Amino acid sequence: NTKKDFAGKKVLITLGPTQEAIDPVRFISNHSSGKMGIAIADAFKSRGAEVFLVSGPISIPFRSADFHLTKVKSAHEMYETARKIHATMDICVFAAAVADYAPAVIASQKIKKNESEMSILLKKNVDIALELGKLKQTRQLHIGFALETENEETHAKAKLDKKNFDLIVLNSAKDEGAGFQHDTNRVKIIHADGRFADSGLISKSEVANLILEEIKKVPVWI
Ligand code: PMT
């Protein structure tokens, strides 16, 4: 792709999982590999944008020299980093799989095995996309993701409205070859006005370029 149709644009992308510490050796996390986020980053970079990555712990290879990269672990760190640069961005893509809850306290020492049952009290994490959505300026575009297992479209549309997204990219954790870990994905890209595009099962790189095409159809795009 040689067209530089995103030249001059600053793009923030959150990606990967977050890790929420339980004690010095354990954490709560999820299966996000960061592949979808990196594919979007590569698409923006090759089409001329300046890309700022806020990445949870990922181990896939990528051209880190192409991006401004901040590595984070917890949802709280991801939020603090994204918040600091948000105001100067043109486009924000929330591709991270952020843990919704974190242990209420992080044990300072490794928790010892003792009783046959144990429980960990969790508290709600900050919702990064929701909070930054409240700060969205009219010239800014926010693109969210929705990873669902049931009533996919209803849930995705509700998230779009609640988090002030311009576009939401719906993927199903139940679809073969889609979602976490795969090199492919199948997405439905839904606009705030209800228009949508279905990708079919294609590579994450092709999905990324399709998302960029849909971004260009959003009214605030100049
Ligand atoms: O990384 P891969 O292995 O390639 O997998 C890609 C992916 C499945 C992780 C990606 O395509 C994806 O769907 N990412 C979002 C997963 C998710 O957390 O969805 P959600 O429906 O729980 O969240 C909705 C939106 O709010 C997302 O844009 C999410 O980034 C954002 N969010 C959620 C919770 C939170 N505390 N802060 C957030 O910003």
Boltz pocket constraint, residues with backbone or C-beta under 6 A from the ligand:
constraints:
  - pocket:
      binder: B
      contacts: [[A, 14], [A, 16], [A, 31], [A, 32], [A, 33], [A, 34], [A, 35], [A, 36], [A, 37], [A, 75], [A, 94], [A, 95], [A, 96], [A, 97], [A, 98], [A, 99], [A, 100], [A, 125], [A, 126], [A, 127], [A, 128], [A, 129], [A, 130], [A, 143], [A, 144], [A, 145], [A, 146], [A, 147], [A, 148], [A, 159], [A, 163], [A, 169], [A, 171], [A, 179], [A, 180], [A, 181], [A, 182]]
      max_distance: 6.0
